[in-house]
Amino acid sequence: MSLYHAEISAGSLMPAESRKVAQLLLTQPTPAQWDAAIQDENILQKSAATARRQAHLIRKRLETLDAKGWEWVAYGDTELCVQTLLAAAIRHSRLLGDFLCDVYAQHLRQLERHLSRHSWDAFLADCEKKDPTVAGWADSTRSKLFEVIVRILTEAKYLDSSRTRTLTPPLLHPQVSHYLLTLGDRKTLRWMDYHA
């Protein structure tokens, strides 16, 4: 099995859509109820293909958490929701976690203020050494992955904007920190908390 996958390219954290999916998951829907909510009721208010794609990605991320995480995404304040979604995205995508660890945290240590496209290309070159399948990713996929990861870090307030890409690391929400420890997931905690 590959270490890295490109599924994250299907969308950023999508907090508004994720709240709706989390609320649906809390009802423990049957496959028929899931399809009805996403396709017939169109709870995400998207075209059919986009709704299916985004709902699938969000569900895969949220399923790395438990019901407590879903409740925070569904009903928590914005900061708690977004940081929980970032934890879920990292748990779903090793690529995102390694980027935070190997590039973002390193930039902070070296007092570099901006995230460059060059650092992304160098990161992917390192990823190819760990997982040869990365070498087969098309240039368009590589560019899309960078755009989505930048959007994720902007939504989570790790970057000021997707245009300037200035590093603005937030303080990790204490509830999220405690939650990851209760899950026994110190790795995601380290990836999210540059102080750790």
SEBAKOL-756358 format. One record per atom (N, C-alpha, C): atom name; x, y, z. Coordinates in nm, 3 decimals, m for minus. Atoms other than C-alpha are relative to their C-alpha. Example, Ala and Ser with C-alpha at 12.3 -4.5 7.8 and 13.67 -1.06 7.14 Angstrom:
# residues 2
NODE site       X       Y       Z
NODE    N   0.089  m0.119   0.000
NODE   CA   1.230  m0.450   0.780
NODE    C   0.090   0.120   0.000
NODE    N  m0.082  m0.119  m0.006
NODE   CA   1.367  m0.106   0.714
NODE    C  m0.077   0.109   0.073
END
This chain:
# residues 196
NODE site       X       Y       Z
NODE    N   0.084  m0.120   0.000
NODE   CA   0.000   0.000   0.000
NODE    C   0.087   0.125   0.000
NODE    N  m0.078  m0.123   0.012
NODE   CA   0.125   0.348  m0.089
NODE    C  m0.003   0.078   0.130
NODE    N  m0.007  m0.087  m0.118
NODE   CA   0.241   0.580   0.187
NODE    C  m0.083   0.126  m0.021
NODE    N   0.069  m0.125   0.033
NODE   CA   0.093   0.882   0.010
NODE    C  m0.110  m0.024  m0.102
NODE    N   0.104   0.000   0.102
NODE   CA  m0.228   0.938  m0.185
NODE    C  m0.040   0.145  m0.027
NODE    N   0.035  m0.136   0.044
NODE   CA  m0.370   1.239  m0.369
NODE    C  m0.146   0.034   0.028
NODE    N   0.143  m0.024  m0.025
NODE   CA  m0.726   1.220  m0.230
NODE    C  m0.028   0.139   0.055
NODE    N   0.019  m0.131  m0.061
NODE   CA  m0.675   1.546  m0.043
NODE    C  m0.029   0.107  m0.105
NODE    N   0.022  m0.099   0.106
NODE   CA  m0.690   1.725  m0.380
NODE    C  m0.149   0.023  m0.027
NODE    N   0.145  m0.015   0.022
NODE   CA  m1.070   1.677  m0.376
NODE    C  m0.061   0.114   0.081
NODE    N   0.057  m0.113  m0.073
NODE   CA  m1.114   1.960  m0.127
NODE    C   0.079   0.039   0.123
NODE    N  m0.066  m0.049  m0.121
NODE   CA  m0.984   2.175   0.157
NODE    C  m0.081  m0.043   0.122
NODE    N   0.069   0.044  m0.123
NODE   CA  m1.129   2.164   0.511
NODE    C  m0.152   0.009  m0.013
NODE    N   0.144  m0.013   0.026
NODE   CA  m1.475   2.276   0.389
NODE    C  m0.082  m0.003   0.129
NODE    N   0.069   0.004  m0.129
NODE   CA  m1.606   2.366   0.738
NODE    C  m0.152  m0.002  m0.010
NODE    N   0.147  m0.004   0.009
NODE   CA  m1.964   2.449   0.631
NODE    C  m0.055  m0.136  m0.044
NODE    N   0.044   0.130   0.049
NODE   CA  m2.002   2.126   0.435
NODE    C   0.027  m0.110   0.103
NODE    N  m0.037   0.102  m0.100
NODE   CA  m1.824   1.925   0.706
NODE    C  m0.095   0.001   0.118
NODE    N   0.098  m0.005  m0.110
NODE   CA  m2.068   2.049   0.971
NODE    C  m0.124  m0.082  m0.037
NODE    N   0.120   0.073   0.043
NODE   CA  m2.356   1.907   0.766
NODE    C   0.025  m0.150  m0.005
NODE    N  m0.033   0.143   0.005
NODE   CA  m2.181   1.575   0.707
NODE    C   0.014  m0.057   0.140
NODE    N  m0.015   0.047  m0.138
NODE   CA  m2.090   1.547   1.076
NODE    C  m0.137  m0.017   0.066
NODE    N   0.135   0.012  m0.056
NODE   CA  m2.452   1.613   1.175
NODE    C  m0.068  m0.126  m0.053
NODE    N   0.059   0.120   0.060
NODE   CA  m2.558   1.340   0.934
NODE    C   0.061  m0.127   0.060
NODE    N  m0.066   0.118  m0.056
NODE   CA  m2.299   1.092   1.066
NODE    C  m0.045  m0.028   0.143
NODE    N   0.045   0.018  m0.139
NODE   CA  m2.420   1.152   1.423
NODE    C  m0.134  m0.074   0.007
NODE    N   0.127   0.073   0.003
NODE   CA  m2.756   1.003   1.316
NODE    C   0.021  m0.147  m0.036
NODE    N  m0.036   0.136   0.041
NODE   CA  m2.572   0.682   1.215
NODE    C  m0.085  m0.046  m0.118
NODE    N   0.088   0.030   0.114
NODE   CA  m2.733   0.677   0.870
NODE    C   0.031  m0.134  m0.065
NODE    N  m0.019   0.118   0.083
NODE   CA  m2.785   0.361   0.671
NODE    C   0.053   0.048  m0.136
NODE    N  m0.043  m0.043   0.134
NODE   CA  m2.635   0.361   0.319
NODE    C  m0.112   0.070  m0.079
NODE    N   0.112  m0.063   0.071
NODE   CA  m2.981   0.445   0.182
NODE    C  m0.027   0.139   0.054
NODE    N   0.023  m0.132  m0.061
NODE   CA  m3.024   0.734   0.428
NODE    C   0.112   0.097  m0.039
NODE    N  m0.114  m0.083   0.042
NODE   CA  m2.676   0.863   0.342
NODE    C  m0.022   0.050  m0.143
NODE    N   0.021  m0.037   0.140
NODE   CA  m2.750   0.859  m0.032
NODE    C  m0.116   0.099  m0.014
NODE    N   0.116  m0.089   0.007
NODE   CA  m3.088   1.025   0.024
NODE    C   0.039   0.142   0.044
NODE    N  m0.039  m0.132  m0.051
NODE   CA  m2.932   1.309   0.227
NODE    C   0.093   0.072  m0.096
NODE    N  m0.099  m0.063   0.087
NODE   CA  m2.643   1.372  m0.011
NODE    C  m0.056   0.028  m0.139
NODE    N   0.044  m0.013   0.139
NODE   CA  m2.817   1.316  m0.343
NODE    C  m0.141   0.058  m0.013
NODE    N   0.138  m0.044   0.017
NODE   CA  m3.193   1.363  m0.300
NODE    C  m0.026   0.133   0.071
NODE    N   0.020  m0.125  m0.076
NODE   CA  m3.201   1.627  m0.024
NODE    C   0.107   0.104  m0.034
NODE    N  m0.110  m0.089   0.040
NODE   CA  m2.870   1.772  m0.149
NODE    C   0.040   0.094   0.113
NODE    N  m0.030  m0.082  m0.119
NODE   CA  m2.769   1.890   0.200
NODE    C   0.124   0.087  m0.019
NODE    N  m0.120  m0.081   0.023
NODE   CA  m2.438   2.023   0.063
NODE    C  m0.025   0.113  m0.099
NODE    N   0.035  m0.105   0.097
NODE   CA  m2.615   2.239  m0.199
NODE    C   0.105   0.013  m0.110
NODE    N  m0.098   0.006   0.109
NODE   CA  m2.378   2.132  m0.476
NODE    C  m0.060  m0.077  m0.117
NODE    N   0.041   0.087   0.110
NODE   CA  m2.409   1.972  m0.816
NODE    C   0.016  m0.145   0.047
NODE    N   0.001   0.140  m0.045
NODE   CA  m2.464   1.596  m0.789
NODE    C   0.141  m0.059   0.010
NODE    N  m0.134   0.058   0.002
NODE   CA  m2.107   1.501  m0.884
NODE    C   0.088   0.061   0.110
NODE    N  m0.080  m0.068  m0.103
NODE   CA  m1.947   1.763  m0.656
NODE    C  m0.045  m0.042   0.139
NODE    N   0.052   0.042  m0.130
NODE   CA  m2.173   1.668  m0.365
NODE    C   0.050  m0.138   0.037
NODE    N  m0.047   0.137  m0.028
NODE   CA  m2.082   1.300  m0.395
NODE    C   0.149  m0.001   0.032
NODE    N  m0.146  m0.002  m0.019
NODE   CA  m1.709   1.374  m0.425
NODE    C   0.037   0.063   0.135
NODE    N  m0.034  m0.067  m0.125
NODE   CA  m1.696   1.620  m0.135
NODE    C  m0.049  m0.078   0.122
NODE    N   0.054   0.078  m0.112
NODE   CA  m1.920   1.411   0.090
NODE    C   0.085  m0.123   0.027
NODE    N  m0.084   0.119  m0.014
NODE   CA  m1.704   1.105   0.025
NODE    C   0.130   0.035   0.073
NODE    N  m0.126  m0.041  m0.062
NODE   CA  m1.382   1.291   0.116
NODE    C  m0.022   0.040   0.146
NODE    N   0.026  m0.046  m0.137
NODE   CA  m1.533   1.458   0.425
NODE    C  m0.029  m0.120   0.090
NODE    N   0.032   0.118  m0.082
NODE   CA  m1.672   1.125   0.548
NODE    C   0.126  m0.079   0.033
NODE    N  m0.124   0.076  m0.025
NODE   CA  m1.335   0.951   0.506
NODE    C   0.085   0.071   0.105
NODE    N  m0.075  m0.074  m0.102
NODE   CA  m1.172   1.228   0.709
NODE    C  m0.065  m0.015   0.138
NODE    N   0.069   0.005  m0.129
NODE   CA  m1.437   1.231   0.981
NODE    C   0.003  m0.139   0.061
NODE    N  m0.002   0.136  m0.053
NODE   CA  m1.427   0.853   1.013
NODE    C   0.133  m0.035   0.066
NODE    N  m0.123   0.019  m0.078
NODE   CA  m1.072   0.890   1.149
NODE    C  m0.020   0.046   0.144
NODE    N   0.033  m0.049  m0.133
NODE   CA  m1.240   1.047   1.455
NODE    C  m0.111  m0.085   0.059
NODE    N   0.114   0.068  m0.060
NODE   CA  m1.510   0.930   1.695
NODE    C  m0.116   0.101   0.014
NODE    N   0.120  m0.084  m0.009
NODE   CA  m1.852   1.074   1.785
NODE    C   0.028   0.135   0.066
NODE    N  m0.033  m0.127  m0.066
NODE   CA  m1.697   1.340   2.012
NODE    C   0.057   0.098  m0.103
NODE    N  m0.056  m0.085   0.105
NODE   CA  m1.495   1.474   1.719
NODE    C  m0.109   0.048  m0.095
NODE    N   0.110  m0.039   0.088
NODE   CA  m1.808   1.472   1.502
NODE    C  m0.084   0.110   0.064
NODE    N   0.079  m0.102  m0.071
NODE   CA  m1.996   1.673   1.767
NODE    C   0.069   0.135  m0.005
NODE    N  m0.073  m0.127   0.005
NODE   CA  m1.723   1.936   1.774
NODE    C  m0.007   0.062  m0.139
NODE    N   0.010  m0.052   0.137
NODE   CA  m1.728   1.965   1.396
NODE    C  m0.142   0.050  m0.026
NODE    N   0.140  m0.034   0.028
NODE   CA  m2.109   1.973   1.386
NODE    C  m0.046   0.123   0.077
NODE    N   0.061  m0.102  m0.086
NODE   CA  m2.177   2.209   1.676
NODE    C   0.100   0.088   0.076
NODE    N  m0.100  m0.080  m0.072
NODE   CA  m1.849   2.352   1.809
NODE    C   0.015   0.138  m0.059
NODE    N  m0.027  m0.133   0.056
NODE   CA  m1.739   2.711   1.767
NODE    C   0.096  m0.014  m0.119
NODE    N  m0.077   0.007   0.124
NODE   CA  m1.547   2.798   1.451
NODE    C   0.141  m0.054   0.022
NODE    N  m0.137   0.042  m0.025
NODE   CA  m1.200   2.752   1.600
NODE    C   0.007  m0.150   0.031
NODE    N   0.001   0.142  m0.037
NODE   CA  m1.283   2.414   1.756
NODE    C  m0.034  m0.086  m0.121
NODE    N   0.039   0.074   0.121
NODE   CA  m1.455   2.296   1.437
NODE    C   0.116  m0.011  m0.097
NODE    N  m0.105  m0.002   0.101
NODE   CA  m1.170   2.398   1.208
NODE    C   0.123  m0.079   0.046
NODE    N  m0.117   0.074  m0.047
NODE   CA  m0.891   2.259   1.427
NODE    C  m0.028  m0.150   0.007
NODE    N   0.036   0.142   0.002
NODE   CA  m1.079   1.930   1.464
NODE    C   0.003  m0.053  m0.143
NODE    N  m0.006   0.039   0.141
NODE   CA  m1.117   1.919   1.086
NODE    C   0.143  m0.014  m0.049
NODE    N  m0.141   0.011   0.038
NODE   CA  m0.744   1.982   1.046
NODE    C   0.057  m0.131   0.054
NODE    N  m0.048   0.126  m0.057
NODE   CA  m0.672   1.691   1.281
NODE    C  m0.050  m0.118  m0.084
NODE    N   0.057   0.108   0.082
NODE   CA  m0.905   1.469   1.076
NODE    C   0.068  m0.007  m0.136
NODE    N  m0.066  m0.002   0.131
NODE   CA  m0.744   1.580   0.748
NODE    C   0.141  m0.057   0.009
NODE    N  m0.135   0.054  m0.020
NODE   CA  m0.397   1.500   0.885
NODE    C  m0.006  m0.151   0.021
NODE    N   0.012   0.143  m0.027
NODE   CA  m0.511   1.160   1.013
NODE    C  m0.035  m0.077  m0.128
NODE    N   0.037   0.062   0.127
NODE   CA  m0.651   1.089   0.665
NODE    C   0.112   0.009  m0.103
NODE    N  m0.101  m0.026   0.103
NODE   CA  m0.355   1.227   0.468
NODE    C   0.139   0.014   0.060
NODE    N  m0.138  m0.005  m0.047
NODE   CA   0.004   1.144   0.558
NODE    C   0.076   0.113  m0.072
NODE    N  m0.066  m0.107   0.076
NODE   CA   0.106   1.390   0.285
NODE    C  m0.012   0.134   0.072
NODE    N   0.022  m0.126  m0.073
NODE   CA  m0.047   1.681   0.480
NODE    C   0.080   0.001   0.129
NODE    N  m0.075   0.007  m0.125
NODE   CA   0.105   1.565   0.808
NODE    C   0.150   0.017  m0.021
NODE    N  m0.143  m0.011   0.026
NODE   CA   0.452   1.523   0.664
NODE    C   0.037   0.140  m0.048
NODE    N  m0.029  m0.137   0.046
NODE   CA   0.429   1.863   0.493
NODE    C   0.008   0.095   0.119
NODE    N  m0.004  m0.085  m0.120
NODE   CA   0.348   2.029   0.827
NODE    C   0.130  m0.023   0.078
NODE    N  m0.119   0.035  m0.079
NODE   CA   0.636   1.845   0.994
NODE    C   0.129   0.039  m0.072
NODE    N  m0.127  m0.013   0.073
NODE   CA   0.901   1.861   0.722
NODE    C   0.021   0.137  m0.063
NODE    N  m0.014  m0.129   0.067
NODE   CA   0.827   2.198   0.562
NODE    C  m0.045   0.115   0.090
NODE    N   0.054  m0.111  m0.078
NODE   CA   0.603   2.419   0.776
NODE    C   0.081   0.023   0.129
NODE    N  m0.073  m0.013  m0.127
NODE   CA   0.775   2.348   1.110
NODE    C   0.145   0.040  m0.024
NODE    N  m0.138  m0.036   0.031
NODE   CA   1.117   2.374   0.948
NODE    C   0.010   0.148  m0.036
NODE    N   0.003  m0.144   0.030
NODE   CA   1.027   2.716   0.807
NODE    C  m0.004   0.082   0.129
NODE    N   0.008  m0.073  m0.127
NODE   CA   0.933   2.827   1.158
NODE    C   0.133  m0.002   0.074
NODE    N  m0.129   0.011  m0.070
NODE   CA   1.257   2.697   1.305
NODE    C   0.107   0.089  m0.064
NODE    N  m0.101  m0.079   0.072
NODE   CA   1.458   2.877   1.037
NODE    C  m0.042   0.147  m0.016
NODE    N   0.052  m0.137   0.001
NODE   CA   1.251   3.195   1.084
NODE    C  m0.031   0.049  m0.142
NODE    N   0.045  m0.038   0.134
NODE   CA   1.136   3.189   0.721
NODE    C  m0.148   0.037   0.010
NODE    N   0.136  m0.051  m0.021
NODE   CA   0.815   3.391   0.697
NODE    C  m0.100  m0.044  m0.106
NODE    N   0.091   0.031   0.109
NODE   CA   0.673   3.275   0.365
NODE    C   0.022  m0.142  m0.051
NODE    N  m0.004   0.135   0.056
NODE   CA   0.589   2.936   0.219
NODE    C   0.015   0.012  m0.151
NODE    N  m0.025  m0.014   0.143
NODE   CA   0.734   2.905  m0.129
NODE    C  m0.041  m0.124  m0.078
NODE    N   0.030   0.113   0.088
NODE   CA   0.637   2.687  m0.423
NODE    C   0.123  m0.092  m0.011
NODE    N  m0.123   0.080   0.008
NODE   CA   1.001   2.574  m0.434
NODE    C   0.006  m0.101   0.114
NODE    N  m0.003   0.091  m0.115
NODE   CA   0.967   2.423  m0.086
NODE    C  m0.094  m0.118  m0.023
NODE    N   0.094   0.109   0.033
NODE   CA   0.668   2.219  m0.214
NODE    C   0.065  m0.098  m0.096
NODE    N  m0.065   0.088   0.098
NODE   CA   0.866   2.085  m0.510
NODE    C   0.109  m0.084   0.067
NODE    N  m0.106   0.073  m0.071
NODE   CA   1.157   1.990  m0.283
NODE    C  m0.062  m0.106   0.092
NODE    N   0.070   0.096  m0.087
NODE   CA   0.913   1.821  m0.042
NODE    C  m0.046  m0.121  m0.081
NODE    N   0.046   0.112   0.082
NODE   CA   0.762   1.611  m0.322
NODE    C   0.116  m0.086  m0.047
NODE    N  m0.119   0.078   0.039
NODE   CA   1.111   1.508  m0.434
NODE    C   0.039  m0.094   0.114
NODE    N  m0.029   0.086  m0.116
NODE   CA   1.169   1.377  m0.080
NODE    C  m0.105  m0.110   0.013
NODE    N   0.108   0.099  m0.009
NODE   CA   0.830   1.202  m0.086
NODE    C   0.021  m0.113  m0.100
NODE    N  m0.025   0.103   0.102
NODE   CA   0.930   1.019  m0.405
NODE    C   0.099  m0.105   0.050
NODE    N  m0.099   0.096  m0.054
NODE   CA   1.220   0.861  m0.216
NODE    C  m0.066  m0.097   0.097
NODE    N   0.070   0.086  m0.095
NODE   CA   0.979   0.724   0.046
NODE    C  m0.109  m0.083  m0.067
NODE    N   0.112   0.067   0.068
NODE   CA   0.700   0.629  m0.196
NODE    C   0.012   0.026  m0.150
NODE    N  m0.022  m0.018   0.144
NODE   CA   0.783   0.575  m0.566
NODE    C  m0.125   0.036  m0.079
NODE    N   0.122  m0.033   0.074
NODE   CA   0.417   0.617  m0.667
NODE    C  m0.014   0.152  m0.020
NODE    N   0.008  m0.147   0.012
NODE   CA   0.456   0.994  m0.610
NODE    C   0.061   0.046  m0.132
NODE    N  m0.066  m0.038   0.126
NODE   CA   0.685   1.008  m0.915
NODE    C  m0.097  m0.006  m0.117
NODE    N   0.097   0.013   0.107
NODE   CA   0.386   0.908  m1.128
NODE    C  m0.109   0.105   0.001
NODE    N   0.103  m0.103  m0.005
NODE   CA   0.172   1.205  m1.022
NODE    C   0.023   0.104  m0.110
NODE    N  m0.009  m0.101   0.106
NODE   CA   0.099   1.444  m1.308
NODE    C   0.029   0.137   0.060
NODE    N  m0.030  m0.137  m0.046
NODE   CA   0.214   1.806  m1.285
NODE    C  m0.127   0.070   0.048
NODE    N   0.126  m0.063  m0.039
NODE   CA  m0.151   1.913  m1.267
NODE    C  m0.044  m0.047   0.139
NODE    N   0.033   0.054  m0.133
NODE   CA  m0.205   1.685  m0.965
NODE    C   0.088   0.064   0.106
NODE    N  m0.095  m0.061  m0.094
NODE   CA   0.106   1.822  m0.794
NODE    C  m0.039   0.145   0.031
NODE    N   0.040  m0.140  m0.019
NODE   CA  m0.012   2.180  m0.849
NODE    C  m0.129   0.008   0.081
NODE    N   0.128   0.001  m0.071
NODE   CA  m0.365   2.101  m0.728
NODE    C   0.021  m0.033   0.147
NODE    N  m0.028   0.037  m0.138
NODE   CA  m0.230   1.933  m0.414
NODE    C   0.059   0.118   0.078
NODE    N  m0.058  m0.117  m0.066
NODE   CA  m0.022   2.241  m0.332
NODE    C  m0.107   0.105   0.028
NODE    N   0.107  m0.097  m0.019
NODE   CA  m0.322   2.470  m0.384
NODE    C  m0.092  m0.039   0.116
NODE    N   0.093   0.045  m0.105
NODE   CA  m0.543   2.258  m0.158
NODE    C   0.066   0.006   0.137
NODE    N  m0.069  m0.004  m0.129
NODE   CA  m0.282   2.226   0.117
NODE    C   0.016   0.144   0.047
NODE    N  m0.008  m0.142  m0.037
NODE   CA  m0.228   2.603   0.110
NODE    C  m0.135   0.050   0.049
NODE    N   0.135  m0.040  m0.044
NODE   CA  m0.607   2.654   0.136
NODE    C  m0.030  m0.057   0.138
NODE    N   0.023   0.062  m0.131
NODE   CA  m0.623   2.409   0.428
NODE    C   0.074   0.078   0.109
NODE    N  m0.079  m0.072  m0.100
NODE   CA  m0.344   2.591   0.612
NODE    C  m0.050   0.142   0.020
NODE    N   0.060  m0.133  m0.013
NODE   CA  m0.511   2.925   0.541
NODE    C  m0.127  m0.008   0.083
NODE    N   0.123   0.018  m0.077
NODE   CA  m0.847   2.800   0.673
NODE    C   0.030  m0.025   0.148
NODE    N  m0.036   0.033  m0.139
NODE   CA  m0.672   2.667   0.985
NODE    C   0.082   0.111   0.066
NODE    N  m0.072  m0.117  m0.050
NODE   CA  m0.493   3.004   1.026
NODE    C   0.149  m0.028   0.024
NODE    N  m0.144   0.024  m0.002
NODE   CA  m0.145   2.855   0.981
NODE    C   0.070   0.089  m0.103
NODE    N  m0.048  m0.097   0.098
NODE   CA  m0.105   3.091   0.682
NODE    C  m0.099   0.117   0.000
NODE    N   0.089  m0.117  m0.002
NODE   CA  m0.243   3.445   0.653
NODE    C  m0.094   0.003  m0.120
NODE    N   0.085   0.006   0.120
NODE   CA  m0.373   3.398   0.297
NODE    C   0.065  m0.092  m0.101
NODE    N  m0.055   0.088   0.104
NODE   CA  m0.332   3.171  m0.003
NODE    C   0.083   0.079  m0.101
NODE    N  m0.076  m0.083   0.094
NODE   CA  m0.186   3.463  m0.196
NODE    C   0.141   0.029   0.051
NODE    N  m0.132  m0.036  m0.053
NODE   CA   0.097   3.580   0.032
NODE    C   0.070  m0.119   0.067
NODE    N  m0.052   0.120  m0.066
NODE   CA   0.140   3.246   0.219
NODE    C   0.098   0.034   0.113
NODE    N  m0.081  m0.035  m0.117
NODE   CA   0.285   3.419   0.527
NODE    C  m0.038  m0.090   0.117
NODE    N   0.025   0.091  m0.111
NODE   CA   0.322   3.183   0.823
NODE    C  m0.057   0.075   0.120
NODE    N   0.064  m0.060  m0.117
NODE   CA   0.087   3.272   1.110
NODE    C  m0.050  m0.111   0.092
NODE    N   0.042   0.118  m0.077
NODE   CA   0.085   2.968   1.340
NODE    C  m0.089   0.035   0.118
NODE    N   0.090  m0.026  m0.113
NODE   CA  m0.208   2.960   1.582
NODE    C   0.039  m0.083   0.121
NODE    N  m0.013   0.086  m0.116
NODE   CA  m0.219   2.822   1.931
NODE    C  m0.100  m0.113  m0.014
NODE    N   0.089   0.114   0.012
NODE   CA  m0.363   2.473   1.932
NODE    C  m0.107   0.006   0.109
NODE    N   0.112  m0.001  m0.093
NODE   CA  m0.707   2.460   2.095
NODE    C   0.022  m0.107   0.105
NODE    N  m0.030   0.099  m0.104
NODE   CA  m0.663   2.288   2.435
NODE    C  m0.088  m0.124  m0.006
NODE    N   0.088   0.117   0.010
NODE   CA  m0.965   2.063   2.376
NODE    C   0.047  m0.095  m0.109
NODE    N  m0.050   0.084   0.108
NODE   CA  m0.819   1.941   2.048
NODE    C   0.127  m0.072   0.044
NODE    N  m0.123   0.061  m0.051
NODE   CA  m0.482   1.880   2.213
NODE    C  m0.033  m0.117   0.093
NODE    N   0.039   0.105  m0.094
NODE   CA  m0.645   1.679   2.493
NODE    C  m0.066  m0.116  m0.073
NODE    N   0.071   0.101   0.077
NODE   CA  m0.865   1.493   2.245
NODE    C   0.097  m0.094  m0.072
NODE    N  m0.098   0.081   0.071
NODE   CA  m0.569   1.377   2.037
NODE    C   0.078  m0.090   0.096
NODE    N  m0.068   0.083  m0.101
NODE   CA  m0.397   1.254   2.353
NODE    C  m0.089  m0.115   0.043
NODE    N   0.091   0.108  m0.040
NODE   CA  m0.708   1.056   2.452
NODE    C  m0.012  m0.104  m0.112
NODE    N  m0.001   0.094   0.112
NODE   CA  m0.699   0.900   2.103
NODE    C   0.134  m0.073  m0.011
NODE    N  m0.133   0.059   0.008
NODE   CA  m0.335   0.811   2.165
NODE    C   0.076   0.044  m0.124
NODE    N  m0.058  m0.045   0.126
NODE   CA  m0.238   1.015   1.859
NODE    C   0.096   0.116   0.025
NODE    N  m0.100  m0.103  m0.025
NODE   CA   0.074   1.203   1.962
NODE    C   0.063   0.052  m0.129
NODE    N  m0.060  m0.042   0.127
NODE   CA   0.196   1.213   1.603
NODE    C  m0.077   0.117  m0.061
NODE    N   0.080  m0.111   0.055
NODE   CA  m0.093   1.428   1.479
NODE    C   0.014   0.123   0.088
NODE    N  m0.019  m0.113  m0.091
NODE   CA  m0.055   1.645   1.788
NODE    C   0.132   0.072  m0.029
NODE    N  m0.130  m0.062   0.033
NODE   CA   0.313   1.703   1.703
NODE    C  m0.009   0.074  m0.133
NODE    N   0.011  m0.064   0.131
NODE   CA   0.225   1.782   1.342
NODE    C  m0.079   0.129   0.007
NODE    N   0.083  m0.120  m0.011
NODE   CA  m0.038   2.036   1.447
NODE    C   0.061   0.107   0.088
NODE    N  m0.050  m0.095  m0.100
NODE   CA   0.147   2.196   1.736
NODE    C   0.150   0.017  m0.016
NODE    N  m0.143  m0.024   0.025
NODE   CA   0.478   2.348   1.632
NODE    C   0.079   0.017   0.129
NODE    N  m0.070  m0.010  m0.129
NODE   CA   0.558   2.394   2.005
NODE    C   0.037  m0.137   0.055
NODE    N  m0.014   0.134  m0.059
NODE   CA   0.535   2.019   2.071
NODE    C   0.135  m0.061  m0.028
END
